[in-house]
């Protein structure tokens, strides 16, 4: 056999052997039983569809859980803020009470109840005690003779002439004209107050629920903290644990820097009002606390009291209250940064912006939520920028 014949026979055998697998694969593709036993690989389009449906399903579960727990979320947020900010205090109390957790939790719950009841009791008792006096003052206001503006107030630069012109207009038209101007605003305030009083039952129910949740968190705080850490570790690794630590620092910083400062400032202002004999001192103290929480401060209430005493002619006590007002109004500039630094190392401007923005966006609970969100975002962005700069510096060193 010649070499050409052997070559042609080899090519024919190779072509026959190569065609056999193709025919077998075509036969398996046409056979449904064999296709079911050996399924085809999942295509990219099928992977995308499955991922989309899985994400939609998980999002639906999360939305459903939030919708079901929506009535409990305000109480849960308040309970979390209270427990996180006072956790170290509870542990110190437990250490002094023979390591009995239930005794420490009972004392903490009693303190929280008193912190809620006492301000409302002072405000309500003050209003009830002076109800007749308030009614008499309101009726006599329309018939009152407007006094002459003090000369020293007229001589103030820039604002003195404007105050004198406004004062003279009121004195000319009488208190009735001022009452007509203030009446629309008074109606709005009255409607708002009625709405708040109507929702007082809901607020009380939320407070009771927050106390129950806080008691549970105090009792099982370590297990809850471990569960939160595991969740964030599963979500973002080491960065997730840093987020948990930073959230605790933000809550403690706000609690120490904002709430404690507001409490000290309002109590000291209330003591000054009570000493000089200002009526409704309890109610004005509660108002100063609310204004201090809103970052307005106790100064508006105190300066109004000083002006009223000067107007009434009690110059000595008015001057003493003015000195006390300047001291109380300026103490937050020193006390707040110290307490914020003690609670958590957070920028003061960030905490201030978080408190104001959170209060506007989320209501009273926003004084904690706002700084928490800003602090976590600030630290994450700073860490991301720092890691990027480190990577860029390392690449430049490798190139060199």
C-alpha angles and dihedrals in degrees: 000000000000122000091248092056092049091051093050092049091050092052091049091052092049092050091050092049092049094049093053096068091047091052091048092050091049090050091051091049090053092049110083094196092057091045091054091050093049107032119201119252115274111259125232091250091055090050092053092049092050091049092050093050091047091052091048091050093049091046090051091052092050092047091048092051091050091047092052093044094042095104090053099044098089092050091045092051092048092047091050093049092048095047096045093048094047100034095105090049090053092050092050089049091049091051090055093048098062091272091290106153096191093057092050092047091049092052092047091051091050091051091050092050091051091047089057099039101043098060092047091045091052093048095046094044091050092052093046093046094051098033094114092046091051092050092049092048093051093050094046094048094076091054097042123120112236109238126228116270112250114256094232090057092051090052095057111121119252097351101045098079092046092050090048092051092049091046093050092050091054092046090051098047094037132228092292091070090050089050091054091051093048096042097084091051091045091054091052091050090048092052091049091049091049090051091050092049090048089055094046091100091055091048091051091049091050090050092052090048090048090053091052092049091046090053090052091048092049090052098045100024097129093053092047092049091049091051092050091049092050091050094051091043089055089047102047110355116224091354089059092056089050089054090054092050092046092050090055091049091050093050093048092045092054093043093052098035103040109022098039092045091050091048094050093044095049094045093050091046091049091051089053092050092049093049094053092045103250110166121238091028092158094051092045090050091056089048091051090052092053092047091048091051088052088053092246094108136214094281098096093057094043095047091049088053090050092050091049091052093049089049090050090053098245094131098164098054090038091057091047091050090048091056090047090048092054090050095047094043094053099042093083090065088065103029100047098056091047093052094044090052089050094049097045138336098255130142111263093223091053092052092046093050091045093052094049095042094042092050091053095043104039106017124236094339087058091078085076102029095049098056090040093056094043093046094050092045091047094051094044093050091046091050091047092051091046093051090049092051091048091051091048092049091049093051091051091051091051091051091052 
